[in-house]
Amino acid sequence: MDMEFANTREYAQFLDSKDPLRQYRDEFIFPQINGRDVIYFTGNSLGLQPKRAKKFVDEVMDDWANLAVEGHFYADKPWWDYHERFANPLSKVVGALPDEVGVMNTLTVNLHFLMVSFYRPTQKRFKIICEEKAFPSDQYMIQSHVKFHGFDPSAAIVEIKRREGEHNIRLEDVLSTIENVGDEAALVLIGGVNYYTGQVFDMKTITEAGHKVGAYVGWDLAHAAGNIKLELHDWNVDFAAWCSYKYMNSGPGNASGYFVHEIHHTDTSLPRFAGWWGHNKERRFLMEPEFDPICGANGWQVSNLPILSMAR
């Protein structure tokens, strides 16, 4: 029998006892103060360490010790395609096809690389639409790309602002801004969940609006991935990136996930900063001079991957 709502410890403990996910608490290590587990509310900054993480790191350390460079091919989980093991589980987290997601670098690095492909300003279409009080790293990144292309940030960056006395940005204001900027909009790039307020944006509707005026639409999902339901493929998002150390508990500063919609996989007109690990996998070790990208998100890979970090 359900209890009536009450602002009491007893009622909170009752709800905990009914939570179908309660057993997952035992999968993590909680810091202790005065011999007691802390009540941890900062998973939005760094998730707790999973108890199984050390085992996976130890596996890689043992392979490194026993196999050295041969671990790339002869480890139990070969390093050469280690990142491919993330495709299926990550695709479920963000609502994507497996070949639309990859893992590399860190969040802002990946957004920089993706902006090379998806911020392609012209003299007429050069503006980037973002939200007011985006995470500082996003602000710096957007400013740097605008300047790199020779534009004035004060003219090229359009911030959607909160109304006086309100904490969240209204969807109607996002849509009207996109419509007003119109064919001057090159890119819409917003945090799917605002880091400061926790506001969840209507990504499907905003993506549709951006495409309607001819802009690419990307999302910083640092506070969304592993936290809220995402359907990046069905929403027709062009690109996205997220960190793995918040709601996915992979450890401080760990590798980032990213998404590139399949409609862009064979678009040879898209520029990208290429690297060895994005080259045709079957021919990678032939050391060919011309870049032949893998078809899929892995074609945006740049460097050999941080296996010890990814093991976490």
N, C-alpha and C positions, 0 to 999 in steps of 0.2 A: 504494500500500500504506500502511495506517495504521501510525503509529509507536506503540510502547508508551508508556503514560503515564510521564512523567518530569518532575520539578520543575526544569526547565531553561529557559533562554531559547530554546534551539533548538526545544524541544517547543512552547512558546508561539507562536513564530513559525510553526511548522508548522500549528498550529490556526488562526492568523490567515489563512494562505494558503488554507485550506479554507472559510473563513467566506463564505457566499453573499452577505452584506451588506457585505463589506469595501469595496466600491467607494464606498459612501455616505460613508466617511470623507473623501473628496475633495470633498464638497459643503460642508464647513465650514471656517471660518478658525480656526486654533489660535493662541493667544498664544505668543510665543517668549521663551525665557530663554537667554541666552548663544548666541543664533543658532539654537536648536533648538526645534522644537515641544514644548510641554509635553504630558505625559500627563495628560489632563483627567478628573478623577473627581468634579466638582461639578455635573454636569448636573442633579442633583436640586435644585439651588438656582437655577441659571441655565444654560440650554443655550447652546452655542456659536452664533455668528452664521453663518447660512447664506450662502454666497457670493452667492446670487441676491437676498438681501433688499434690498440697496441699490438694485438695478434697479427693484424694485416701489415703493420709497419715492420714487425719482426720478421715476417716472411720475406719482405723485400730485402731487409738487412742480411738475412741468411743467404739469399740468392746472390746478392752482391759479393758477400764474403766467399762463397763457394764457386761461383761461376764467373765473377767479374764481367767483362764485356759480353760473354756468351749468354748472360741473363737476358739480353735483348731477344734471343730466339729460344733458349732452352730452359728458362725459368718455368715453374709450374704455371704462372700467369705471365707469359712473355711480355717484356717491356715494349716491344716493337708495336704491338697493337693494344696495349693496356687500356688506353683511353676508350677503345671501342666497346669495352664492357659496360660503359656508362650509358650508351645510346638508348637501350630499351628502358631502363628504369627512369632516366631523366626525361625521356619523351613522355612518360606517363605523368611526371610531376608538372610539366609545363603544357601538356596537351598538344604534342607535336608528333610528327612522324620520326622514327628513329634516325633517319639520315638527315633530319633538319637540325639536330643538336650535336654539340661537341663540347669538349673541355680543354681549356688551355689558359695560360697566363693568369691574370687577375682581372677584376671587374672593369676598372677604368681603362686598363690596357686593351681589353677586348672591345669596349665601346669606341676607343680611338680607332682600332683597326676596322671596325664595322662602319664607322663614319667615313673612312676612306672610300668605301663602296657606295654609301647611301647619302652622303652629303656632297652633292655635285652641283654647286651653285653656278648660275649664269648671271649676266648683268640684270636680267629681269626677275628670275626666280632664284632668290638667294637667302631668304629669311628662314630662321629656325624658330619654331614655336615651342616654348617650354613653360613649366609652371613657376610661379613665384616661390622663392625659397626652396628651390631644388637643392639636393645635397651639394655641398660646396665643390666636390670633385667633378660633378656634372657641370656645374657653372664654369669652372676653370677649363674643362675639356671643350665645351661649346665655344667659349671665348677664343680658345687657342685655334680651333679649326676655322672660325670666322676670320681671324686675323691672318692665318696661314693663306687663305684664299684672297686676301687683300681687301676685306670689307671691314667697315667700322661696326664694332659690336653694338653700339647704341642704335644703329640703324638696322642691323641684321637680326638681332635677337629680340623676339617679342615675348614678353612674360605675361602669362595669364594671372591676374591678381585676384586676391580675395576681396569681397566687398567690405566696406567699412563696418567694423564691429563683428565680422563673421570669421570663423576659424577655418572653414573649408572653402574650396573653390567650387562654384556651382557648375554643373555640367552645361547648363545653357550658356554660361560665359565662355567655356572652352569652345563650344561649337560655334558661337557667334564670332569669336576671335579668329578661328580657322577660316570661317566664311569671309570675314572682312579682309584678312590678309590675302586670301584667294590665290591667284596665280603667281603671286610673289613668294608663296610658301614652297621652300625646297624640302623641308623636313619638319616633322612633329616628333619631338623627343621628350618624353615625360616619365617620371617615376611612377610605376604602376600602383605602388602604395607610398604615399609621401612619408619620408623618414621622420618628419617633425610632428605631424598631426595624426598620422595613421590613416589618413583618408585613402580609400580605395577608389580608383578612377574607373569609369565605365570604359574599359579598353576596347571592347567591341565597337561601341558607338563612335568613340573618338577616332579609331582606326578608319572606320567607314568615312567619317567626315574628312579626314586628312586625304584619303585617296580620292574623294570626290573633287577636291581642288587640285589634284595632280601631284601631291606631295608624297614622299616616302614617310612611313610611320614606324618608329622604333620605341622600345620601352626599356627602361632601367628597372629590373625586377629584383633588386637587392632585398627589398622587404616584402616581396610578393612570393617568390619561388619557395616552395615548401611551407607556405603560410596560407595562401588562398587558392581556390580552384582557378586554373588557367586553361585556356583553349587557344593557344597561339596559332595553330594551323587553321582552325575553323574561323578565327577572327581575321585571318589574312594579314596578320602582322608581318611587316617586312623583315625586321630583325629585332633581337632582344639579347640582353646579357644579364647575368645575375651572379652574385657571390654564393659560395657554398658554406661559409662558416657561421652564418646566422641560424636560420631555421633548419638547415641541413647538417649542422653539427660536425663539420669536417676539420675544424682546427683553425687557429689564427692565421689570417692572411692567405688562406688556401686557394686552390685553383678555382677558376670561374667557369661557369657554363655559358653557352651562347646558342642562339637560334638564328637560322637563316631560312626563310620560307622556300619551299621547293621550287616556286616559280622563278627564283633567281639562280638556281643551281647551274643552269646551262646558258645563262646570259653572259656571253663573252664581252659585251660592252661595259660591264661593271668593272671598274678598276679595283685592284686590291694590292695590299702589300704582301708579296708572296714569300714563302719560305719552304725549306726542304721538306718539312713534315706534311705540307699540303700537296706535294707532288704525287702523281700517279703511284699508288702504293706498290704495285707489282714491278715498277721500274725505278723505284726510289734509289736503290743502291747501285744503279748504273751510272749515277752521278752525271746525268745529262745536262747540257747547258741551257736548254729551253724549258721553262716552267709549263708543266702539263697538270692542271689542278684536278684533284679528285672531284668527282661529281657528287656534290652534297656539302653539308656544312663543314666536313673535314677538309674541304678544299680551301678553307680560310685558315687552317692550321699553319703555324709559322715555324716553330722550333720543336726540337726534341722535348719530351714532356717530363715534368717533375714527378717521377714515379713515387718517391717517398711521400710527397704531399698527397698524391692521388690515392695512395693506399689508405689514407685516413678516412 
